[in-house]
């Protein structure tokens, strides 16, 4: 009876170690995935900034568009008018 209990106890410990190892490997994979996604998003932000696509970019409308009406710009100094 004692040998059966010891064998059963050892088997339970081995199963517990296997579960902990699986969880540890899963955690490592998740951390690596987060690091890769962070690096990709940083690269994307830098690339957008170099190209000029920023979150604070101005929206310009096409002539005749009803969503964003065009504005008339008048320069008193240069005596010019422009529409954009």
C-alpha positions as CSV (number, residue, x, y, z in Angstrom):
1,X,0.0,0.0,0.0
2,X,2.8,2.4,0.9
3,X,4.6,1.7,-2.4
4,X,1.4,2.4,-4.4
5,X,0.9,5.7,-2.5
6,X,4.5,6.7,-3.2
7,X,4.2,5.8,-6.9
8,X,1.0,7.7,-7.1
9,X,2.5,10.7,-5.4
10,X,5.5,10.7,-7.7
11,X,3.2,10.5,-10.7
12,X,1.2,13.5,-9.5
13,X,4.4,15.5,-9.0
14,X,5.5,14.7,-12.5
15,X,2.2,15.8,-14.0
16,X,2.4,19.0,-12.0
17,X,5.9,19.8,-13.3
18,X,4.7,19.1,-16.8
19,X,1.8,21.6,-16.4
20,X,4.1,24.2,-14.9
21,X,6.5,23.7,-17.8
22,X,3.7,24.2,-20.3
23,X,2.5,27.3,-18.6
24,X,6.1,28.7,-18.5
25,X,6.6,28.0,-22.2
26,X,3.2,29.7,-22.9
27,X,4.2,32.7,-20.9
28,X,7.5,33.0,-22.7
29,X,5.7,32.8,-26.1
30,X,3.3,35.5,-25.1
31,X,6.0,37.8,-23.9
32,X,7.9,37.3,-27.1
33,X,4.7,38.1,-29.1
34,X,4.2,41.3,-27.1
35,X,7.8,42.4,-27.7
36,X,7.5,41.7,-31.5
37,X,4.2,43.6,-31.7
38,X,5.7,46.6,-29.8
39,X,8.7,46.6,-32.2
40,X,6.4,46.5,-35.2
41,X,4.2,49.3,-34.0
42,X,7.3,51.4,-33.1
43,X,8.6,50.9,-36.7
44,X,5.2,51.8,-38.1
45,X,5.0,55.0,-36.1
46,X,8.5,56.0,-37.2
47,X,7.7,55.3,-40.8
48,X,4.5,57.2,-40.7
49,X,6.3,60.2,-39.1
50,X,9.0,60.1,-41.9
51,X,6.3,60.0,-44.6
52,X,4.3,62.7,-43.0
53,X,1.2,60.7,-42.0
54,X,0.7,62.0,-38.5
55,X,-2.4,61.8,-36.3
56,X,-2.5,65.6,-36.4
57,X,-2.5,65.8,-40.3
58,X,-4.8,68.4,-41.8
59,X,-7.8,67.2,-43.8
60,X,-8.3,68.9,-47.2
61,X,-11.4,68.6,-49.3
62,X,-11.8,68.2,-53.0
63,X,-13.6,71.1,-54.8
64,X,-17.3,70.5,-54.7
65,X,-17.1,68.1,-51.7
66,X,-19.9,68.4,-49.2
67,X,-18.2,66.5,-46.3
68,X,-15.4,69.1,-45.7
69,X,-16.2,72.5,-47.4
70,X,-13.3,74.3,-49.0
71,X,-11.9,77.4,-47.5
72,X,-10.9,80.6,-49.2
73,X,-7.5,82.0,-48.2
74,X,-6.8,85.7,-48.9
75,X,-3.3,87.1,-48.4
76,X,-3.3,90.9,-47.9
77,X,0.5,91.1,-48.2
78,X,0.9,89.2,-51.4
79,X,-2.5,90.3,-52.8
80,X,-3.4,86.7,-53.7
81,X,-6.4,84.5,-53.2
82,X,-6.4,80.8,-53.0
83,X,-9.0,78.1,-52.5
84,X,-8.3,74.7,-50.9
